[in-house]
């Protein structure tokens, strides 16, 4: 169970890294770059801890990428006014379905 918590936290840190990336795009600064490095470093570290718990790398990586991808899209829509067209949301749902499918067949 701890492995899942580490991977979930790693995915959330990945989303924080994407937010930091957008801050750099809007207004580059040393602090924004430090946040980016810290968030992605934390994300990789937490993912590594999740893998040490015995999770398979294929599932852990898929969940991590899925959280990062879906989280980035949700943040983009809610915070930055990006498109929420039905077809875009459909493809995000496919990402979620693929991650769940990988877990079910492993």
MMTF fields as JSON, N, C-alpha, C and O atoms, coordinates in Angstrom:
{
  "mmtfVersion": "1.0.0",
  "mmtfProducer": "UNKNOWN",
  "numBonds": 423,
  "numAtoms": 424,
  "numGroups": 106,
  "numChains": 1,
  "numModels": 1,
  "chainsPerModel": [1],
  "groupsPerChain": [106],
  "chainIdList": ["A"],
  "bondAtomList": [4, 2, 8, 6, 12, 10, 16, 14, 20, 18, 24, 22, 28, 26, 32, 30, 36, 34, 40, 38, 44, 42, 48, 46, 52, 50, 56, 54, 60, 58, 64, 62, 68, 66, 72, 70, 76, 74, 80, 78, 84, 82, 88, 86, 92, 90, 96, 94, 100, 98, 104, 102, 108, 106, 112, 110, 116, 114, 120, 118, 124, 122, 128, 126, 132, 130, 136, 134, 140, 138, 144, 142, 148, 146, 152, 150, 156, 154, 160, 158, 164, 162, 168, 166, 172, 170, 176, 174, 180, 178, 184, 182, 188, 186, 192, 190, 196, 194, 200, 198, 204, 202, 208, 206, 212, 210, 216, 214, 220, 218, 224, 222, 228, 226, 232, 230, 236, 234, 240, 238, 244, 242, 248, 246, 252, 250, 256, 254, 260, 258, 264, 262, 268, 266, 272, 270, 276, 274, 280, 278, 284, 282, 288, 286, 292, 290, 296, 294, 300, 298, 304, 302, 308, 306, 312, 310, 316, 314, 320, 318, 324, 322, 328, 326, 332, 330, 336, 334, 340, 338, 344, 342, 348, 346, 352, 350, 356, 354, 360, 358, 364, 362, 368, 366, 372, 370, 376, 374, 380, 378, 384, 382, 388, 386, 392, 390, 396, 394, 400, 398, 404, 402, 408, 406, 412, 410, 416, 414, 420, 418],
  "bondOrderList": [1, 1, 1, 1, 1, 1, 1, 1, 1, 1, 1, 1, 1, 1, 1, 1, 1, 1, 1, 1, 1, 1, 1, 1, 1, 1, 1, 1, 1, 1, 1, 1, 1, 1, 1, 1, 1, 1, 1, 1, 1, 1, 1, 1, 1, 1, 1, 1, 1, 1, 1, 1, 1, 1, 1, 1, 1, 1, 1, 1, 1, 1, 1, 1, 1, 1, 1, 1, 1, 1, 1, 1, 1, 1, 1, 1, 1, 1, 1, 1, 1, 1, 1, 1, 1, 1, 1, 1, 1, 1, 1, 1, 1, 1, 1, 1, 1, 1, 1, 1, 1, 1, 1, 1, 1],
  "groupList": [{"groupName": "UNK", "atomNameList": ["N", "CA", "C", "O"], "elementList": ["N", "C", "C", "O"], "formalChargeList": [0, 0, 0, 0], "bondAtomList": [1, 0, 2, 1, 3, 2], "bondOrderList": [1, 1, 2], "singleLetterCode": "X", "chemCompType": "L-PEPTIDE LINKING"}],
  "groupTypeList": [0, 0, 0, 0, 0, 0, 0, 0, 0, 0, 0, 0, 0, 0, 0, 0, 0, 0, 0, 0, 0, 0, 0, 0, 0, 0, 0, 0, 0, 0, 0, 0, 0, 0, 0, 0, 0, 0, 0, 0, 0, 0, 0, 0, 0, 0, 0, 0, 0, 0, 0, 0, 0, 0, 0, 0, 0, 0, 0, 0, 0, 0, 0, 0, 0, 0, 0, 0, 0, 0, 0, 0, 0, 0, 0, 0, 0, 0, 0, 0, 0, 0, 0, 0, 0, 0, 0, 0, 0, 0, 0, 0, 0, 0, 0, 0, 0, 0, 0, 0, 0, 0, 0, 0, 0, 0],
  "groupIdList": [1, 2, 3, 4, 5, 6, 7, 8, 9, 10, 11, 12, 13, 14, 15, 16, 17, 18, 19, 20, 21, 22, 23, 24, 25, 26, 27, 28, 29, 30, 31, 32, 33, 34, 35, 36, 37, 38, 39, 40, 41, 42, 43, 44, 45, 46, 47, 48, 49, 50, 51, 52, 53, 54, 55, 56, 57, 58, 59, 60, 61, 62, 63, 64, 65, 66, 67, 68, 69, 70, 71, 72, 73, 74, 75, 76, 77, 78, 79, 80, 81, 82, 83, 84, 85, 86, 87, 88, 89, 90, 91, 92, 93, 94, 95, 96, 97, 98, 99, 100, 101, 102, 103, 104, 105, 106],
  "secStructList": [7, 2, 2, 2, 2, 2, 2, 2, 2, 2, 2, 2, 2, 2, 2, 2, 2, 2, 2, 2, 2, 2, 2, 2, 2, 2, 1, 7, 7, 2, 2, 2, 2, 2, 2, 2, 2, 2, 2, 2, 2, 2, 2, 2, 2, 2, 2, 2, 2, 2, 2, 2, 6, 6, 7, 7, 2, 2, 2, 2, 2, 2, 2, 2, 2, 2, 2, 2, 2, 2, 2, 2, 2, 2, 2, 2, 2, 2, 2, 2, 7, 7, 7, 7, 7, 2, 2, 2, 2, 2, 2, 2, 2, 2, 2, 2, 2, 2, 2, 2, 2, 2, 2, 2, 2, 7],
  "xCoordList": [0.814, 0.0, 0.854, 0.515, 1.969, 2.834, 3.354, 3.516, 3.615, 4.097, 3.115, 3.508, 1.851, 0.818, 0.798, 0.616, 0.982, 1.0, 2.187, 2.068, 3.336, 4.518, 4.291, 4.644, 3.707, 3.47, 2.425, 2.56, 1.392, 0.388, 1.032, 0.798, 1.837, 2.523, 3.493, 3.642, 4.147, 5.055, 4.293, 4.77, 3.121, 2.291, 1.863, 1.867, 1.496, 1.093, 2.279, 2.116, 3.464, 4.667, 4.963, 5.464, 4.656, 4.834, 3.92, 4.335, 2.686, 1.747, 2.262, 2.181, 2.785, 3.373, 4.538, 4.733, 5.305, 6.389, 5.889, 6.516, 4.763, 4.164, 3.703, 3.852, 3.15, 2.745, 3.979, 3.936, 5.067, 6.318, 6.836, 7.364, 6.682, 7.111, 6.34, 6.906, 5.042, 4.225, 4.616, 4.56, 5.011, 5.471, 6.733, 6.904, 7.611, 8.825, 8.466, 9.068, 7.481, 7.055, 6.518, 6.775, 5.771, 5.162, 6.17, 6.185, 7.003, 7.965, 9.162, 9.144, 10.189, 11.364, 12.031, 12.198, 12.402, 13.141, 13.898, 13.589, 14.876, 15.646, 14.748, 14.913, 13.8, 12.887, 11.998, 11.752, 11.524, 10.689, 11.486, 10.967, 12.73, 13.568, 13.86, 13.899, 14.064, 14.302, 13.082, 13.214, 11.906, 10.671, 10.544, 10.162, 10.866, 10.787, 11.7, 11.27, 12.938, 13.904, 13.465, 13.558, 12.99, 12.559, 11.356, 11.324, 10.381, 9.17, 9.496, 9.063, 10.253, 10.575, 11.533, 11.434, 12.455, 13.337, 12.547, 12.781, 11.61, 10.75, 9.924, 9.749, 9.421, 8.615, 9.411, 8.935, 10.618, 11.45, 11.822, 11.831, 12.129, 12.479, 11.325, 11.523, 10.128, 8.956, 8.636, 8.256, 8.788, 8.562, 9.547, 9.175, 10.785, 11.799, 11.439, 11.621, 10.935, 10.528, 9.342, 9.261, 8.442, 7.326, 7.8, 7.271, 8.789, 9.33, 10.054, 10.026, 10.701, 11.401, 10.435, 10.842, 9.163, 8.17, 7.768, 7.039, 8.249, 7.938, 6.943, 6.601, 6.479, 5.56, 6.288, 7.496, 5.556, 6.172, 6.397, 5.597, 7.492, 7.835, 6.803, 6.529, 6.232, 5.265, 4.022, 3.516, 3.53, 2.339, 2.669, 1.945, 3.76, 4.125, 4.344, 3.872, 5.055, 5.333, 4.057, 3.857, 3.194, 1.943, 1.063, 0.473, 0.975, 0.169, 0.782, 0.068, 2.086, 2.789, 2.573, 2.245, 2.759, 2.565, 1.093, 0.784, 0.193, -1.234, -1.639, -2.364, -1.176, -1.492, -0.916, -1.582, 0.31, 0.933, 0.201, -0.005, -0.194, -0.874, -2.255, -2.588, -3.057, -4.413, -4.366, -5.145, -3.459, -3.333, -2.956, -3.491, -2.043, -1.633, -2.8, -2.977, -3.586, -4.744, -5.772, -6.292, -6.061, -7.041, -6.576, -7.36, -5.304, -4.769, -4.83, -5.187, -4.486, -4.548, -5.947, -6.12, -6.937, -8.326, -8.786, -9.329, -8.568, -9.115, -8.343, -8.931, -7.022, -6.21, -5.783, -5.63, -5.595, -5.05, -6.003, -5.614, -7.237, -8.25, -8.044, -8.497, -7.373, -7.176, -8.484, -9.435, -8.513, -9.716, -10.196, -9.404, -11.52, -12.147, -13.123, -14.193, -12.743, -13.6, -13.836, -12.961, -15.015, -15.343, -14.328, -14.014, -13.816, -12.858, -11.562, -10.956, -11.144, -9.945, -10.17, -9.302, -11.314, -11.643, -11.763, -11.414, -12.255, -12.341, -10.95, -10.762, -9.989, -8.637, -7.975, -7.171, -8.298, -7.811, -8.414, -7.728, -9.698, -10.343, -9.682, -9.607, -9.205, -8.489, -7.187, -6.802, -6.513, -5.291, -5.63, -4.945, -6.689, -7.114, -7.491, -7.102, -8.243, -8.653, -7.446, -7.429, -6.44, -5.238, -4.5, -4.032, -4.391, -3.697, -4.465, -3.876, -5.774, -6.601, -6.496, -6.375, -6.541, -6.422, -5.113, -5.086, -4.025, -2.724, -2.719, -2.163, -3.331, -3.377, -4.238, -3.888, -5.344, -6.253, -5.656, -5.952, -4.82, -4.283, -2.914, -2.347, -2.397, -1.074, -1.205, -0.198],
  "yCoordList": [-1.207, 0.0, 1.266, 2.242, 1.255, 2.43, 2.792, 3.969, 1.779, 2.031, 2.869, 3.774, 2.568, 3.335, 4.786, 5.694, 5.011, 6.384, 7.161, 8.338, 6.487, 7.142, 7.502, 8.599, 6.587, 6.845, 7.947, 8.796, 7.931, 8.993, 10.348, 11.321, 10.41, 11.656, 12.067, 13.256, 11.101, 11.403, 12.027, 12.975, 11.498, 12.059, 13.484, 14.342, 13.738, 15.09, 16.053, 17.213, 15.583, 16.416, 16.705, 17.777, 15.758, 15.952, 17.072, 17.909, 17.08, 18.144, 19.496, 20.499, 19.52, 20.76, 21.213, 22.412, 20.27, 20.603, 21.226, 22.134, 20.739, 21.313, 22.749, 23.624, 22.982, 24.344, 25.246, 26.39, 24.732, 25.504, 25.785, 26.863, 24.807, 25.003, 26.151, 26.97, 26.191, 27.263, 28.615, 29.632, 28.635, 29.88, 30.382, 31.587, 29.468, 29.851, 30.428, 31.403, 29.819, 30.315, 31.742, 32.582, 31.999, 33.313, 34.366, 35.486, 34.009, 34.965, 34.205, 33.805, 34.004, 33.257, 33.945, 35.165, 33.143, 33.659, 32.499, 31.332, 32.831, 31.793, 30.982, 29.767, 31.637, 30.934, 29.955, 28.84, 30.369, 29.475, 28.249, 27.133, 28.443, 27.307, 26.409, 25.187, 26.999, 26.205, 25.36, 24.198, 25.938, 25.177, 24.018, 22.909, 24.285, 23.238, 22.066, 20.912, 22.361, 21.317, 20.581, 19.356, 21.324, 20.703, 19.784, 18.67, 20.237, 19.425, 18.155, 17.065, 18.297, 17.108, 16.19, 14.968, 16.759, 15.927, 15.149, 13.958, 15.826, 15.161, 14.075, 12.987, 14.375, 13.4, 12.132, 11.024, 12.293, 11.124, 10.371, 9.14, 11.108, 10.465, 9.647, 8.518, 10.209, 9.487, 8.277, 7.223, 8.427, 7.284, 6.167, 4.994, 6.532, 5.546, 4.834, 3.623, 5.577, 4.971, 4.019, 2.965, 4.398, 3.508, 2.212, 1.144, 2.296, 1.093, 0.208, -1.017, 0.818, 0.039, -0.773, -1.727, -0.394, -1.12, -2.441, -3.241, -2.657, -3.909, -3.775, -4.771, -2.575, -2.381, -2.702, -2.497, -3.198, -3.43, -2.087, -1.161, -2.0, -0.727, -0.341, 0.845, -1.318, -0.986, -0.326, 0.642, -0.825, -0.248, 1.087, 2.065, 1.134, 2.376, 3.503, 4.622, 3.209, 4.24, 4.675, 5.868, 3.731, 4.076, 4.954, 5.925, 4.617, 5.416, 6.808, 7.81, 6.867, 8.148, 9.05, 10.228, 8.49, 9.256, 9.649, 10.767, 8.733, 9.026, 10.177, 11.077, 10.154, 11.242, 12.559, 13.594, 12.507, 13.711, 14.256, 15.464, 13.376, 13.793, 14.35, 15.46, 13.577, 14.021, 15.266, 16.199, 15.279, 16.451, 17.704, 18.78, 17.574, 18.727, 19.247, 20.457, 18.344, 18.761, 19.467, 20.52, 18.889, 19.491, 20.872, 21.821, 20.982, 22.289, 23.268, 24.432, 22.804, 23.669, 24.207, 25.378, 23.35, 23.771, 24.718, 25.786, 24.322, 25.086, 26.371, 27.379, 26.324, 27.469, 28.386, 29.594, 27.79, 28.569, 28.728, 29.239, 28.298, 28.513, 27.721, 28.143, 26.587, 25.767, 25.083, 25.034, 24.574, 23.974, 22.752, 21.926, 22.673, 21.502, 20.872, 20.395, 20.878, 20.294, 18.815, 18.133, 18.328, 16.92, 15.926, 14.936, 16.158, 15.222, 15.198, 14.14, 16.338, 16.403, 15.624, 14.864, 15.811, 15.088, 13.589, 12.782, 13.217, 11.806, 11.17, 10.065, 11.87, 11.309, 11.267, 10.375, 12.206, 12.136, 10.905, 10.197, 10.657, 9.465, 8.191, 7.198, 8.209, 7.046, 6.803, 5.654, 7.867, 7.708, 7.005, 6.064, 7.465, 6.85, 5.386, 4.512, 5.119, 3.743, 2.852, 1.69, 3.391, 2.603, 2.242, 1.113, 3.184, 2.917, 1.863, 0.916, 2.031, 1.039, -0.313, -1.336, -0.331, -1.59, -2.296, -3.513, -1.541, -2.158, -2.788, -3.87, -2.118, -2.661, -3.941, -4.908, -3.936, -5.082, -6.327, -7.446, -6.14, -7.302, -7.752, -8.735, -7.027, -7.42, -8.435, -8.879],
  "zCoordList": [0.0, 0.0, 0.0, -0.669, 0.753, 0.775, -0.609, -0.93, -1.427, -2.782, -3.576, -4.312, -3.424, -4.13, -3.662, -4.473, -2.374, -1.856, -2.409, -2.75, -2.494, -3.062, -4.534, -4.966, -5.295, -6.72, -6.902, -7.784, -6.073, -6.131, -5.83, -6.546, -4.778, -4.429, -5.538, -5.821, -6.159, -7.272, -8.436, -9.06, -8.723, -9.796, -9.488, -10.371, -8.241, -7.849, -7.909, -8.288, -7.54, -7.66, -9.129, -9.468, -9.984, -11.428, -11.928, -12.731, -11.451, -11.824, -11.313, -12.021, -10.098, -9.573, -10.457, -10.657, -10.981, -11.896, -13.183, -13.73, -13.661, -14.878, -14.608, -15.461, -13.431, -13.066, -13.01, -13.462, -12.458, -12.409, -13.819, -14.089, -14.715, -16.097, -16.746, -17.471, -16.469, -17.029, -16.435, -17.126, -15.166, -14.549, -15.244, -15.428, -15.628, -16.352, -17.711, -18.161, -18.36, -19.671, -19.563, -20.426, -18.493, -18.319, -17.847, -18.359, -16.877, -16.322, -15.758, -14.594, -16.558, -16.099, -14.904, -14.882, -13.925, -12.78, -12.144, -12.386, -11.341, -10.655, -9.734, -9.624, -9.073, -8.174, -8.947, -8.486, -10.105, -10.92, -11.359, -11.329, -11.761, -12.148, -10.95, -11.089, -9.785, -8.575, -8.238, -7.856, -8.378, -8.136, -9.118, -8.743, -10.367, -11.393, -11.031, -11.041, -10.719, -10.375, -9.108, -9.036, -8.116, -6.863, -7.086, -6.564, -7.848, -8.078, -8.855, -8.482, -9.929, -10.715, -9.965, -10.08, -9.203, -8.376, -7.337, -7.133, -6.681, -5.708, -6.38, -5.832, -7.561, -8.297, -8.589, -8.339, -9.118, -9.415, -8.145, -8.127, -7.089, -5.827, -5.263, -4.814, -5.283, -4.78, -5.653, -5.142, -6.969, -7.858, -7.526, -7.491, -7.287, -6.92, -5.623, -5.504, -4.661, -3.391, -3.602, -2.971, -4.48, -4.797, -5.415, -5.107, -6.28, -6.91, -5.907, -6.025, -4.922, -3.9, -3.038, -2.375, -3.048, -2.244, -2.903, -2.317, -4.12, -4.791, -5.936, -6.573, -6.205, -7.336, -8.641, -8.754, -9.603, -10.908, -11.588, -11.452, -12.316, -12.951, -14.007, -14.195, -14.695, -15.746, -15.158, -15.725, -14.051, -13.436, -12.784, -12.972, -12.017, -11.339, -12.345, -12.143, -13.42, -14.414, -15.119, -15.351, -15.461, -16.13, -15.239, -15.712, -13.966, -13.037, -12.881, -12.898, -12.732, -12.581, -13.796, -13.654, -14.981, -16.21, -16.357, -16.77, -16.02, -16.117, -15.213, -15.638, -13.969, -13.038, -13.566, -13.54, -14.038, -14.573, -15.787, -15.899, -16.693, -17.914, -17.611, -18.026, -16.887, -16.57, -15.687, -15.884, -14.721, -13.852, -14.622, -14.357, -15.569, -16.373, -17.211, -17.351, -17.762, -18.556, -17.672, -18.04, -16.512, -15.605, -15.141, -15.127, -14.762, -14.35, -15.52, -15.341, -16.696, -17.872, -18.121, -18.458, -17.955, -18.171, -17.068, -17.347, -15.815, -14.692, -14.386, -13.997, -14.564, -14.151, -15.299, -15.12, -16.477, -17.582, -18.759, -19.809, -18.593, -19.623, -20.905, -21.969, -20.824, -22.016, -22.411, -21.631, -23.599, -24.165, -23.368, -22.913, -23.22, -22.595, -23.589, -23.21, -24.846, -25.88, -25.593, -25.06, -25.945, -25.662, -26.232, -25.571, -27.421, -28.0, -27.191, -27.018, -26.705, -25.862, -24.565, -24.135, -23.954, -22.725, -22.978, -22.116, -24.157, -24.521, -24.53, -24.02, -25.108, -25.164, -23.785, -23.514, -22.929, -21.549, -20.87, -20.134, -21.121, -20.563, -21.08, -20.357, -22.316, -22.852, -22.092, -21.874, -21.693, -20.896, -19.586, -19.184, -18.924, -17.662, -17.897, -17.121, -18.96, -19.265, -19.531, -19.126, -20.209, -20.495, -19.209, -19.061, -18.285, -17.016, -16.226, -15.705, -16.141, -15.425, -16.101, -15.427, -17.428, -18.174, -17.9, -17.713, -17.876, -17.576, -16.189, -15.995, -15.234, -13.875, -13.841, -13.165, -14.558, -14.539, -15.181, -14.761, -16.193, -16.886, -16.349, -16.826, -15.362, -14.851, -13.728, -13.176]
}
